[in-house]
């Protein structure tokens, strides 16, 4: 394992646990959206770099880019009060990630999800997406968009089903 992927120990672990405890837990009928852990980076990397997930021409293409993206999404919690969730089934199986975030260069707050191949086609993205919308509303956010489109038509269909506007300005 790369040294930067080792979980913290001692006082650093206590501080990490305290920060992660501040990230809300969103429970749905079948899912739990919660704070991602450092040990889940590999699952994030695999999904981001998968040929089946070409959601953007700017998707993390190597391990370092995926690591920086993962860190950026987690740092957003401290800077904006929104960010990345790990998505797991109620029996604790990690199936992917979902986020509400305002990434660099994006004109608006966006929701999104990326699930592993085994989780697709089961309605999990719709369920996670609805949890994100409910969370956004509870935070007073009246508008969120999706920048998915021709890069990932299945996710775009979920966005439409949820009533989320597809913003084509970022879909070029």
ABEGO torsion letter per residue (X at the ends): XBAAABBBBEAAAAAAAAAAAABBBBBBAABBBBBBBAAAAAAAAAAAABAABBABAABBABAAAAAAAAAAAAAAAAAAGBEBBBBBBAAGBBAEBBBBBBBBGBABBBBBBBBBAAABGAGAAAAAAAAAAAAAAAAGBABBBBABBAABAAAAAAAAAAGBBBBAAABX
